[in-house]
Amino acid sequence: MIRRLRSRPARTPAEPTLDRRAFDLLCLTMATVVAVHASHLPIWLSAGLGLLLAGRWMQRRYRGGRVSWLLRLPLTLALPAGVIAQYGTLFGMEPGSALIAGMLVLKLLETDRPRDARVGVAFACFGLMSALLFSQTLLPTLFVALGLVPALATLAALEQTAAPLHWRGQLGAVLRMAALALPLALVAFLFIPRLSSPLWGAPSNGPARTGVSGSMAPGDFTQLLVDDTPAFRVSFDGPPPPRADRYFRGPVLWRFDGRRWTTAHDASPHTPEALRRPPEALQVQGGVYRYEVNLQPTQRHWLFALDTPVDAPPDAHFTQARTLLHKDRIRSLYSYRMRSSTVHVLAPQLGADERHRALLLPQGFDPRAHALAETWRQRYGDRPQAIVDAALKLFHDGGFSYTLTPPPLGRDTVDDFLFATRQGFCEHYASAFTFLMRAAGIPARVVTGYQGGYWSPIGDYLLIRQSDAHAWSEVWMPHRGWVRIDPTAAVRPERVDLGSASAAGASREWYQSAWLQNLRNRWDIVNRWWNRAVTGFDNLRQRGLLKPFGVNDADSSALSVALAIGVSVLLAIGLGLALWKRRLQDPLDRAMRLLQQRLARAGVTRGIAEGPRDYLQRAARELPHERDRLDGLLRDYLDLRYARAEAETVAIRHFTRRVREFTPRRAV
């Protein structure tokens, strides 16, 4: 019986275990991803992921190996369950970022091989990039860029080299590679054709950056008035308007339900009511300003304009109250040119429907305010200016105070504010004043927007922060149309002159110090440059990029040609520098010459026709106390120079460092 011998397939050699340095760098990479997403993650998730990452690092350092599946499986199931419990869905920017951060840390629990580490680094780079969906301002972008350093260092540590670099050398090599990649990244940024709209979109469950919306109730502006992040920046074609005229008009609120004021329609340009009503007539009498607005993302349709806009920018239209709505939500930095008038008559004639809406009040609310307004009506009759003066005198002399932390109001919000608490900020005064005017028979409405701002003499622009959010009233008077009345100024003129935080008193005195304000204002100049040069570099600006070269409208083909030329020039420059540097002085030869110089000082000079092996062997005989180190240097040199087609840069640097550390003593 003949037995057939079957050859067994050779076993694939097991992949080596991830060394300590690579794993430490991988942990640092994961921690960086969690850190850049921490601002929009739930606190419980950020803290839990931090503890889990620290525990895994300690377990790997002191025990080694992967974490048992008995722990990994429950954690893997708990992550999506926690995200759903927090957000109600797994889809969207916030839930997606929570899943990314959690999955990265969970991946670390089973990472024990270089292949797992490479997968983790690739996923971590995607996680870093996704953080730019939330903010593309300068500091977050720098944090994301710095987050790439440990990721690249991890990949460098995974390379199988005979002589691994020290921490400082490894990070230095990564930074040099990143610096060399910057010219290519710049060319790609400038010339890769951009889309006129984003390639993809993701819904956001979080609030918009600006709290100025189509509704207002007491307390809505509380957090907004202490938020110093920019809302928009305005560049005027000439001198800016006086501070008292810097009212940037936003949503106009008509309806009042006893607590909350809302617009006559929702804040969408596509509703039939928004499209049907023509804008109120405007008679311009002077004070015309031309300017450009750079609006930060708001996730809303509203555009803000100085006082009353004369005409609407492209892709936007007027509401009936002559405010502006864009056809799309403002999801990225948006710039538009405007022309506005500060001396005008808005709506010289008030129609019956508009008058009815401007006098409408809910039944059964605020009886004391109704009674007060009725006494003014009986006293002053058909003199609306006298009634307005009486209300402003009440706010000025009636013991009212301006504060950002007013006490809560009950069901009758206007009565509680006028006759009980007498403490509040702009929305309290605008709401109460408008209510009193309507109750006295004067058409009135609430306007929300921004007031004031900081004029930057260096940047030559007006900075409007979220803390400049404001609410005021408009009353309609015969022959004058809609007239702006700011009841807050009657209580605290500093609100108009200095802003909300300064008017609120000394509770934020440290934050309003001159040196800190100056620092913030100067830093905003850097942010403005970043917005204009980087964030605001859109499809339209890219198409005009080649105008200096005679191409007025660069299409995709022209940009592709420019991209190919730019990449070719950079590659040619890089190749030329590499060849020139290699020809100028080989790094291995430079290290060998340094070794020869040090041996010569010890009395061992190389002969003219003596090869490196014979020379170093003779040096070892003449310097017997340095034999072991010289034998090691000889082996490494012969291996780097003759045993491979091209030596690795890391290995050459390690050899050079050993030569520099070699200081032989003359033999006695």
C-alpha positions as CSV (number, residue, x, y, z in Angstrom):
1,M,0.0,0.0,0.0
2,I,1.4,3.2,-1.1
3,R,0.8,6.1,1.2
4,R,0.5,9.5,-0.4
5,L,2.4,12.1,1.4
6,R,0.6,15.4,1.3
7,S,2.6,18.5,1.8
8,R,1.3,20.7,4.5
9,P,1.0,24.4,3.7
10,A,3.6,26.5,5.4
11,R,2.3,28.5,8.3
12,T,2.2,32.2,7.9
13,P,4.5,33.7,10.5
14,A,2.6,35.4,13.3
15,E,2.5,39.2,13.1
16,P,4.7,40.8,15.7
17,T,3.1,42.4,18.8
18,L,2.7,46.1,18.9
19,D,5.6,47.6,20.8
20,R,5.2,50.0,23.7
21,R,6.1,53.2,21.9
22,A,3.7,52.6,19.0
23,F,0.9,51.8,21.4
24,D,1.6,54.9,23.5
25,L,1.5,57.1,20.4
26,L,-1.7,55.4,19.3
27,C,-3.3,56.1,22.7
28,L,-2.2,59.8,22.3
29,T,-3.8,59.9,18.9
30,M,-7.1,58.5,20.2
31,A,-7.0,61.0,23.1
32,T,-6.5,63.8,20.6
33,V,-9.6,62.8,18.6
34,V,-11.7,62.7,21.8
35,A,-10.3,66.1,22.8
36,V,-11.2,67.9,19.5
37,H,-14.8,66.5,19.7
38,A,-15.2,67.1,23.4
39,S,-16.9,70.5,23.0
40,H,-20.0,68.9,21.4
41,L,-20.0,65.6,23.2
42,P,-22.0,64.9,26.3
43,I,-20.0,65.3,29.5
44,W,-20.7,61.7,30.5
45,L,-19.4,60.4,27.2
46,S,-16.2,62.5,27.2
47,A,-15.5,61.5,30.8
48,G,-16.2,57.8,30.2
49,L,-14.1,57.6,27.1
50,G,-11.2,59.3,29.0
51,L,-11.4,56.8,31.8
52,L,-11.6,53.9,29.4
53,L,-8.6,55.1,27.4
54,A,-6.5,55.6,30.5
55,G,-7.5,52.1,31.8
56,R,-6.6,50.4,28.6
57,W,-3.2,52.2,28.5
58,M,-2.4,51.0,32.1
59,Q,-3.7,47.4,31.3
60,R,-1.5,47.2,28.2
61,R,1.5,48.6,30.0
62,Y,1.4,46.3,33.1
63,R,-0.4,43.2,31.8
64,G,-0.4,43.2,28.0
65,G,-2.7,41.6,25.5
66,R,-6.2,42.4,24.5
67,V,-9.2,43.1,26.7
68,S,-11.5,40.2,27.1
69,W,-14.6,40.0,24.8
70,L,-16.7,39.7,28.0
71,L,-16.0,43.4,28.6
72,R,-15.7,44.6,24.9
73,L,-19.1,43.2,23.9
74,P,-21.2,45.0,26.6
75,L,-19.3,48.3,25.9
76,T,-19.9,47.9,22.2
77,L,-23.6,47.5,22.7
78,A,-23.8,50.3,25.3
79,L,-22.3,52.9,23.0
80,P,-25.1,53.1,20.4
81,A,-27.7,52.7,23.1
82,G,-26.2,55.7,25.0
83,V,-26.1,57.8,21.8
84,I,-29.7,57.0,21.0
85,A,-30.7,57.8,24.6
86,Q,-28.9,61.2,24.4
87,Y,-29.9,62.3,20.9
88,G,-32.8,60.1,19.9
89,T,-31.1,59.0,16.8
90,L,-27.8,57.6,15.4
91,F,-27.8,60.0,12.4
92,G,-26.6,63.6,12.3
93,M,-23.4,65.5,13.2
94,E,-23.6,65.3,17.0
95,P,-24.6,61.6,17.2
96,G,-22.0,60.8,14.4
97,S,-19.2,62.4,16.3
98,A,-20.2,60.6,19.5
99,L,-20.1,57.3,17.6
100,I,-16.7,58.1,16.0
101,A,-15.1,59.0,19.3
102,G,-16.6,55.9,21.1
103,M,-15.7,53.4,18.3
104,L,-12.1,54.7,18.3
105,V,-11.6,54.1,22.0
106,L,-13.3,50.7,21.7
107,K,-11.0,49.7,18.8
108,L,-8.1,50.4,21.2
109,L,-9.3,47.6,23.5
110,E,-8.6,45.0,20.9
111,T,-5.5,46.6,19.3
112,D,-2.4,44.5,19.9
113,R,-0.9,44.2,16.4
114,P,0.6,46.7,13.9
115,R,-2.3,46.0,11.5
116,D,-4.9,47.0,14.1
117,A,-2.9,50.1,14.8
118,R,-2.8,51.2,11.2
119,V,-6.6,50.7,10.9
120,G,-7.0,52.8,14.1
121,V,-4.8,55.6,12.8
122,A,-6.7,55.7,9.5
123,F,-10.0,55.9,11.4
124,A,-8.6,58.5,13.7
125,C,-7.7,60.8,10.8
126,F,-11.2,60.6,9.6
127,G,-12.4,61.5,13.1
128,L,-10.1,64.5,13.1
129,M,-11.4,65.7,9.8
130,S,-15.1,65.3,10.9
131,A,-14.4,67.9,13.7
132,L,-14.2,70.6,11.0
133,L,-17.9,70.0,10.2
134,F,-18.6,71.8,13.5
135,S,-16.2,74.7,13.2
136,Q,-13.7,75.9,10.6
137,T,-12.3,78.9,12.5
138,L,-8.7,79.3,13.1
139,L,-8.1,77.7,16.5
140,P,-10.2,74.5,15.9
141,T,-8.5,74.0,12.6
142,L,-5.1,74.4,14.3
143,F,-6.1,71.8,16.9
144,V,-7.1,69.4,14.2
145,A,-3.8,69.9,12.3
146,L,-1.8,69.3,15.5
147,G,-3.9,66.2,16.0
148,L,-2.3,64.7,12.9
149,V,1.2,64.8,14.5
150,P,0.7,61.9,16.9
151,A,-1.2,60.0,14.1
152,L,1.8,60.4,11.7
153,A,4.2,59.6,14.6
154,T,2.3,56.4,15.2
155,L,2.7,55.3,11.6
156,A,6.4,56.2,11.7
157,A,6.8,54.1,14.9
158,L,5.2,51.1,13.1
159,E,7.9,51.0,10.5
160,Q,10.3,48.1,11.1
161,T,13.7,49.7,11.5
162,A,16.8,48.3,13.1
163,A,17.4,51.5,14.9
164,P,14.3,53.3,16.2
165,L,14.6,57.0,16.8
166,H,14.2,58.7,20.1
167,W,10.9,60.5,20.9
168,R,12.4,63.9,19.9
169,G,13.9,62.6,16.7
170,Q,10.7,60.8,15.7
171,L,8.4,63.8,16.3
172,G,10.9,66.0,14.6
173,A,10.9,63.8,11.5
174,V,7.1,63.9,11.4
175,L,7.1,67.7,11.7
176,R,9.6,67.9,8.8
177,M,7.4,65.7,6.6
178,A,4.4,67.8,7.4
179,A,6.3,71.0,6.6
180,L,7.4,69.6,3.3
181,A,3.8,68.7,2.5
182,L,2.5,72.2,3.0
183,P,3.3,73.6,-0.4
184,L,1.5,70.7,-2.1
185,A,-1.5,71.2,0.2
186,L,-1.5,74.9,-0.6
187,V,-1.6,74.2,-4.4
188,A,-4.4,71.7,-3.9
189,F,-6.4,74.2,-1.7
190,L,-6.1,76.8,-4.4
191,F,-6.7,74.9,-7.6
192,I,-8.7,71.7,-6.9
193,P,-12.1,72.8,-8.4
194,R,-14.6,73.6,-5.7
195,L,-18.3,72.8,-5.7
196,S,-20.8,75.6,-5.5
197,S,-22.6,73.6,-2.8
198,P,-21.4,71.0,-0.2
199,L,-20.8,67.5,-1.5
200,W,-22.8,66.1,1.4
201,G,-24.8,67.5,4.3
202,A,-25.5,66.2,7.8
203,P,-28.5,67.4,9.9
204,S,-27.6,69.1,13.2
205,N,-29.7,68.5,16.3
206,G,-27.9,71.3,18.2
207,P,-29.0,75.0,18.4
208,A,-27.8,77.5,15.9
209,R,-24.9,79.7,16.9
210,T,-27.0,82.8,17.0
211,G,-29.9,83.0,19.4
212,V,-31.6,85.7,17.4
213,S,-34.5,83.9,15.9
214,G,-38.1,84.3,14.9
215,S,-39.4,84.4,18.5
216,M,-38.6,86.0,21.8
217,A,-39.6,85.5,25.4
218,P,-38.2,86.8,28.7
219,G,-34.9,85.0,29.4
220,D,-34.2,83.8,25.8
221,F,-31.2,86.2,25.4
222,T,-29.6,85.4,28.8
223,Q,-26.8,83.2,27.5
224,L,-26.5,85.1,24.2
225,L,-25.7,88.4,26.0
226,V,-22.6,87.0,27.6
227,D,-21.3,85.2,24.5
228,D,-18.4,87.0,22.9
229,T,-18.1,84.9,19.7
230,P,-18.5,86.9,16.5
231,A,-21.9,87.1,14.9
232,F,-20.8,89.0,11.8
233,R,-18.4,91.6,10.6
234,V,-19.2,94.7,8.5
235,S,-16.9,96.6,6.2
236,F,-18.2,100.0,5.1
237,D,-17.3,101.8,1.9
238,G,-16.8,105.0,3.9
239,P,-16.9,106.0,7.5
240,P,-19.1,103.9,9.8
241,P,-22.3,105.3,11.2
242,P,-22.3,106.7,14.7
243,R,-22.7,104.2,17.5
244,A,-26.2,105.3,18.2
245,D,-27.2,104.4,14.7
246,R,-25.7,101.0,14.6
247,Y,-28.9,99.0,14.8
248,F,-28.8,95.9,12.6
249,R,-32.3,94.8,12.0
250,G,-33.4,91.2,12.0
251,P,-36.7,89.4,12.6
252,V,-39.7,91.6,13.2
253,L,-42.1,90.1,15.8
254,W,-45.9,90.7,15.5
255,R,-47.7,88.1,17.5
256,F,-47.9,87.9,21.2
257,D,-49.4,85.0,23.2
258,G,-49.0,86.5,26.7
259,R,-45.4,85.4,27.0
260,R,-43.7,84.9,23.6
261,W,-43.4,87.2,20.6
262,T,-43.2,85.5,17.2
263,T,-43.0,86.6,13.5
264,A,-46.1,86.8,11.4
265,H,-44.9,83.7,9.6
266,D,-42.2,81.1,10.2
267,A,-38.6,82.0,9.4
268,S,-38.7,80.3,6.0
269,P,-38.7,82.1,2.6
270,H,-40.8,79.4,1.1
271,T,-44.1,79.8,3.0
272,P,-47.0,81.3,1.0
273,E,-47.4,84.2,3.5
274,A,-43.7,85.1,3.2
275,L,-43.9,85.2,-0.6
276,R,-47.4,86.8,-0.9
277,R,-46.9,90.0,1.1
278,P,-45.0,92.8,-0.6
279,P,-42.4,94.7,1.5
280,E,-43.4,97.9,3.1
281,A,-42.7,101.1,1.1
282,L,-39.5,103.0,1.9
283,Q,-38.9,106.7,1.3
284,V,-35.2,107.3,1.5
285,Q,-34.3,110.8,2.8
286,G,-30.6,110.4,3.5
287,G,-28.0,108.5,5.5
288,V,-27.3,105.9,2.9
289,Y,-24.5,103.5,3.7
290,R,-22.9,100.9,1.4
291,Y,-21.2,98.0,3.1
292,E,-20.3,94.3,3.1
293,V,-21.5,91.8,5.7
294,N,-19.6,88.6,6.5
295,L,-22.1,86.5,8.4
296,Q,-21.1,83.5,10.5
297,P,-23.1,80.3,10.1
298,T,-26.5,80.5,11.9
299,Q,-28.5,77.5,10.5
300,R,-31.3,80.1,9.8
301,H,-32.6,82.1,6.9
302,W,-32.3,85.5,8.4
303,L,-29.8,88.1,7.1
304,F,-29.0,91.2,9.1
305,A,-28.8,94.7,7.7
306,L,-28.0,98.2,9.1
307,D,-31.3,99.9,10.1
308,T,-33.5,99.6,7.0
309,P,-32.1,98.0,3.8
310,V,-32.8,99.7,0.5
311,D,-32.4,96.6,-1.7
312,A,-31.9,92.9,-1.2
313,P,-28.8,90.9,-2.0
314,P,-28.9,88.0,-4.6
315,D,-30.7,84.8,-3.4
316,A,-32.6,86.8,-0.7
317,H,-35.9,88.7,-0.6
318,F,-37.7,91.1,1.6
319,T,-40.4,90.1,4.1
320,Q,-43.5,92.3,4.6
321,A,-41.7,94.1,7.4
322,R,-38.7,94.8,5.1
323,T,-36.3,92.4,6.7
324,L,-34.2,89.9,4.7
325,L,-34.6,86.1,4.3
326,H,-32.1,84.0,2.3
327,K,-33.5,81.2,0.2
328,D,-31.3,78.7,2.1
329,R,-30.1,78.3,5.6
330,I,-26.8,80.0,6.3
331,R,-24.6,76.9,7.0
332,S,-21.2,78.4,6.2
333,L,-19.6,81.8,6.2
334,Y,-21.7,84.0,3.9
335,S,-20.8,87.4,2.5
336,Y,-23.2,89.9,0.9
337,R,-23.2,93.5,-0.2
338,M,-25.9,95.9,1.2
339,R,-27.2,99.4,0.9
340,S,-29.2,100.8,3.8
341,S,-30.7,104.1,4.9
342,T,-30.8,105.5,8.5
343,V,-32.9,108.6,7.5
344,H,-36.2,107.5,5.9
345,V,-39.9,106.9,6.2
346,L,-40.8,103.3,6.4
347,A,-44.5,102.5,5.5
348,P,-45.9,106.0,5.2
349,Q,-49.4,104.4,4.9
350,L,-50.4,101.6,7.2
351,G,-53.0,99.2,5.8
352,A,-56.0,97.9,7.8
353,D,-54.6,94.4,8.0
354,E,-51.2,95.6,9.2
355,R,-52.8,98.0,11.7
356,H,-54.9,95.1,13.1
357,R,-51.9,92.9,13.5
358,A,-49.9,95.7,15.1
359,L,-52.7,96.3,17.8
360,L,-53.6,92.7,18.5
361,L,-53.2,91.5,22.2
362,P,-54.2,88.2,23.9
363,Q,-57.3,88.2,26.0
364,G,-57.0,87.7,29.8
365,F,-53.4,88.7,30.3
366,D,-51.8,91.6,32.1
367,P,-54.8,93.6,33.4
368,R,-52.7,96.2,35.3
369,A,-50.7,97.1,32.2
370,H,-54.0,97.4,30.2
371,A,-55.3,99.8,32.8
372,L,-52.1,101.9,32.8
373,A,-52.2,102.2,29.0
374,E,-55.9,103.2,29.1
375,T,-55.1,106.1,31.5
376,W,-52.5,107.4,29.0
377,R,-54.9,107.1,26.2
378,Q,-57.6,109.1,28.1
379,R,-55.0,111.7,29.1
380,Y,-53.1,112.3,25.8
381,G,-55.8,111.3,23.3
382,D,-54.5,111.0,19.7
383,R,-51.0,112.3,20.5
384,P,-48.9,109.1,20.1
385,Q,-45.6,110.9,20.8
386,A,-46.9,112.0,24.3
387,I,-47.8,108.3,25.1
388,V,-44.4,107.2,24.0
389,D,-42.8,109.8,26.2
390,A,-44.9,108.7,29.2
391,A,-43.8,105.1,28.8
392,L,-40.1,106.1,28.5
393,K,-40.5,108.3,31.6
394,L,-41.9,105.4,33.5
395,F,-38.9,103.3,32.6
396,H,-36.5,106.1,33.4
397,D,-38.0,107.2,36.7
398,G,-39.9,104.2,37.9
399,G,-37.1,102.4,39.7
400,F,-36.2,100.0,36.8
401,S,-32.8,98.4,36.6
402,Y,-30.8,96.6,33.8
403,T,-29.5,93.2,34.7
404,L,-28.6,90.0,32.9
405,T,-29.9,87.9,35.8
406,P,-33.5,89.1,36.3
407,P,-36.0,87.2,38.6
408,P,-38.4,84.8,36.9
409,L,-41.8,86.1,35.8
410,G,-45.2,84.5,36.3
411,R,-48.2,84.1,34.0
412,D,-48.8,87.8,33.5
413,T,-45.2,88.6,32.4
414,V,-45.8,92.3,31.6
415,D,-47.6,93.0,34.9
416,D,-45.0,91.1,36.9
417,F,-42.2,93.1,35.2
418,L,-43.8,96.5,35.4
419,F,-45.2,96.4,38.9
420,A,-43.2,93.7,40.8
421,T,-39.6,92.8,39.7
422,R,-38.7,95.9,37.6
423,Q,-35.5,94.1,36.6
424,G,-34.6,92.8,33.2
425,F,-32.7,93.4,30.0
426,C,-33.6,94.5,26.5
427,E,-36.2,91.8,25.7
428,H,-38.1,92.6,28.9
429,Y,-38.2,96.3,28.1
430,A,-39.1,95.8,24.4
431,S,-41.8,93.4,25.2
432,A,-43.4,95.6,27.9
433,F,-43.1,98.8,25.9
434,T,-44.7,97.2,22.8
435,F,-47.5,95.8,24.9
436,L,-48.2,99.2,26.5
437,M,-48.3,100.9,23.1
438,R,-50.7,98.4,21.7
439,A,-52.9,98.7,24.8
440,A,-52.9,102.5,24.3
441,G,-54.0,102.1,20.7
442,I,-50.7,102.8,19.0
443,P,-49.5,100.2,16.4
444,A,-46.3,98.6,17.6
445,R,-44.1,95.6,17.0
446,V,-40.9,94.1,18.5
447,V,-37.7,94.0,16.4
448,T,-34.7,91.8,17.3
449,G,-31.2,92.0,15.9
450,Y,-27.9,93.5,17.0
451,Q,-26.8,96.9,18.3
452,G,-23.4,98.5,18.8
453,G,-20.3,96.5,18.0
454,Y,-16.6,97.2,18.1
455,W,-14.9,99.3,15.4
456,S,-11.5,97.9,14.7
457,P,-9.2,100.8,13.5
458,I,-6.5,98.3,12.4
459,G,-8.8,96.0,10.4
460,D,-11.1,98.9,9.3
461,Y,-14.3,96.9,10.0
462,L,-17.1,96.7,12.6
463,L,-17.2,93.5,14.7
464,I,-20.7,92.5,15.9
465,R,-20.6,89.8,18.6
466,Q,-23.3,87.6,19.9
467,S,-23.3,89.7,23.1
468,D,-24.5,92.6,21.0
469,A,-27.8,90.9,20.4
470,H,-30.6,93.4,21.2
471,A,-34.4,93.9,21.1
472,W,-36.2,97.2,20.6
473,S,-39.6,98.4,19.5
474,E,-41.1,100.1,16.4
475,V,-44.2,102.2,16.7
476,W,-46.2,103.6,13.8
477,M,-46.9,107.3,13.7
478,P,-48.8,109.4,11.1
479,H,-46.4,111.0,8.5
480,R,-43.4,109.3,10.1
481,G,-44.1,105.6,9.4
482,W,-42.5,103.0,11.6
483,V,-40.2,104.8,14.2
484,R,-37.6,103.0,16.2
485,I,-38.0,103.3,20.0
486,D,-35.4,101.7,22.2
487,P,-36.9,101.6,25.8
488,T,-33.7,100.0,27.1
489,A,-31.8,103.2,26.5
490,A,-34.2,105.1,28.8
491,V,-33.2,102.8,31.6
492,R,-29.5,102.2,30.9
493,P,-28.0,104.4,28.1
494,E,-24.8,102.5,28.6
495,R,-26.4,99.6,26.7
496,V,-26.3,101.7,23.5
497,D,-22.9,103.3,24.2
498,L,-21.0,100.4,25.7
499,G,-22.9,97.1,25.1
500,S,-24.9,94.7,27.1
501,A,-22.1,93.3,29.4
502,S,-20.9,96.7,30.4
503,A,-24.5,97.9,31.1
504,A,-25.1,94.9,33.3
505,G,-22.8,96.2,36.1
506,A,-19.7,94.9,37.8
507,S,-20.6,91.2,37.7
508,R,-18.3,90.8,34.6
509,E,-15.8,93.6,35.4
510,W,-12.8,91.3,35.1
511,Y,-14.0,90.2,31.7
512,Q,-14.5,93.8,30.5
513,S,-11.0,95.0,31.6
514,A,-9.3,97.1,29.0
515,W,-6.3,94.8,28.4
516,L,-8.5,91.7,27.9
517,Q,-10.9,93.5,25.5
518,N,-7.9,94.8,23.5
519,L,-6.5,91.3,23.3
520,R,-9.8,89.8,22.1
521,N,-10.3,92.6,19.6
522,R,-6.8,92.2,18.1
523,W,-7.3,88.4,18.0
524,D,-10.4,88.9,16.0
525,I,-8.4,90.6,13.2
526,V,-6.6,87.3,12.8
527,N,-9.9,85.5,12.7
528,R,-11.2,87.9,10.1
529,W,-8.2,87.3,7.9
530,W,-8.7,83.5,8.3
531,N,-12.4,83.8,7.3
532,R,-11.6,85.9,4.2
533,A,-8.5,83.9,3.0
534,V,-9.4,80.3,4.0
535,T,-13.0,79.7,5.2
536,G,-14.5,82.2,2.7
537,F,-12.5,80.9,-0.3
538,D,-15.5,79.6,-2.1
539,N,-16.3,78.7,-5.7
540,L,-16.8,82.3,-6.8
541,R,-13.5,83.5,-5.4
542,Q,-11.7,80.5,-6.9
543,R,-13.1,81.3,-10.4
544,G,-11.5,84.7,-10.2
545,L,-8.1,83.3,-9.0
546,L,-6.5,83.4,-12.4
547,K,-7.4,87.0,-13.3
548,P,-3.8,88.2,-13.0
549,F,-2.9,85.7,-15.8
550,G,-5.7,86.9,-18.2
551,V,-8.3,84.3,-17.2
552,N,-11.3,86.2,-16.0
553,D,-13.5,83.2,-15.2
554,A,-11.5,80.1,-14.4
555,D,-13.7,77.0,-15.1
556,S,-12.8,73.4,-14.0
557,S,-10.6,72.8,-17.0
558,A,-8.5,75.9,-16.4
559,L,-8.2,75.1,-12.7
560,S,-7.2,71.5,-13.5
561,V,-4.4,72.8,-15.8
562,A,-3.2,75.2,-13.1
563,L,-3.3,72.3,-10.6
564,A,-1.2,70.1,-12.9
565,I,1.3,72.8,-13.5
566,G,1.6,73.6,-9.8
567,V,2.1,70.0,-8.8
568,S,4.6,69.4,-11.6
569,V,6.6,72.5,-10.5
570,L,6.6,71.3,-6.9
571,L,7.7,67.8,-7.9
572,A,10.4,69.2,-10.1
573,I,11.7,71.4,-7.3
574,G,11.6,68.6,-4.8
575,L,13.4,66.2,-7.1
576,G,16.0,68.8,-7.9
577,L,16.6,69.5,-4.2
578,A,16.9,65.8,-3.4
579,L,19.4,65.2,-6.2
580,W,21.4,68.3,-5.4
581,K,21.5,67.4,-1.7
582,R,22.5,63.8,-2.5
583,R,25.2,64.9,-4.9
584,L,26.4,67.7,-2.6
585,Q,27.1,65.4,0.3
586,D,25.9,61.9,1.0
587,P,24.7,61.6,4.7
588,L,26.5,58.3,5.2
589,D,29.7,59.6,3.7
590,R,29.4,62.7,6.0
591,A,29.1,60.4,9.0
592,M,32.1,58.4,7.9
593,R,34.2,61.5,7.4
594,L,33.2,62.6,11.0
595,L,34.4,59.2,12.3
596,Q,37.7,59.5,10.4
597,Q,38.3,63.0,11.9
598,R,37.7,61.7,15.5
599,L,40.0,58.7,14.9
600,A,42.6,61.0,13.4
601,R,42.6,63.0,16.6
602,A,43.2,59.7,18.5
603,G,46.2,59.0,16.3
604,V,44.7,56.7,13.6
605,T,44.8,58.3,10.2
606,R,43.3,56.7,7.1
607,G,45.5,55.9,4.2
608,I,44.9,57.2,0.7
609,A,44.1,53.7,-0.7
610,E,42.8,52.2,2.4
611,G,39.2,50.9,2.3
612,P,36.7,51.5,5.2
613,R,36.8,47.8,6.4
614,D,40.6,47.7,6.5
615,Y,40.8,51.1,8.1
616,L,38.3,50.4,10.9
617,Q,39.9,47.0,11.5
618,R,43.3,48.6,11.9
619,A,41.8,51.3,14.1
620,A,40.4,48.5,16.4
621,R,43.8,47.0,16.6
622,E,45.5,50.3,17.5
623,L,42.7,51.2,19.9
624,P,42.0,48.0,21.7
625,H,39.9,49.7,24.4
626,E,37.5,50.9,21.6
627,R,37.4,47.5,19.7
628,D,33.7,46.7,20.5
629,R,32.3,50.0,19.5
630,L,34.4,50.2,16.3
631,D,33.4,46.6,15.4
632,G,29.7,47.7,15.8
633,L,30.2,50.8,13.7
634,L,32.0,48.8,11.0
635,R,29.1,46.3,10.7
636,D,26.5,49.0,10.6
637,Y,28.4,51.0,7.9
638,L,29.0,47.9,5.7
639,D,25.3,47.0,6.0
640,L,24.0,50.5,5.2
641,R,26.5,51.1,2.3
642,Y,26.7,47.7,0.6
643,A,24.0,45.3,1.9
644,R,20.9,47.1,0.5
645,A,20.0,49.1,-2.5
646,E,19.1,52.2,-0.5
647,A,19.6,52.7,3.2
648,E,16.7,53.9,5.3
649,T,16.9,57.5,6.4
650,V,16.1,56.5,10.0
651,A,18.9,54.0,10.1
652,I,21.4,56.5,8.7
653,R,20.4,59.0,11.3
654,H,20.9,56.4,14.1
655,F,24.4,55.6,12.7
656,T,25.2,59.3,12.6
657,R,24.1,59.7,16.2
658,R,26.3,56.8,17.3
659,V,29.3,58.4,15.5
660,R,28.7,61.7,17.2
661,E,28.6,60.0,20.6
662,F,31.9,58.2,19.8
663,T,34.9,60.1,21.3
664,P,37.9,57.7,21.2
665,R,40.9,58.3,23.4
666,R,44.5,58.0,22.2
667,A,46.1,54.7,23.0
668,V,48.9,54.8,25.6
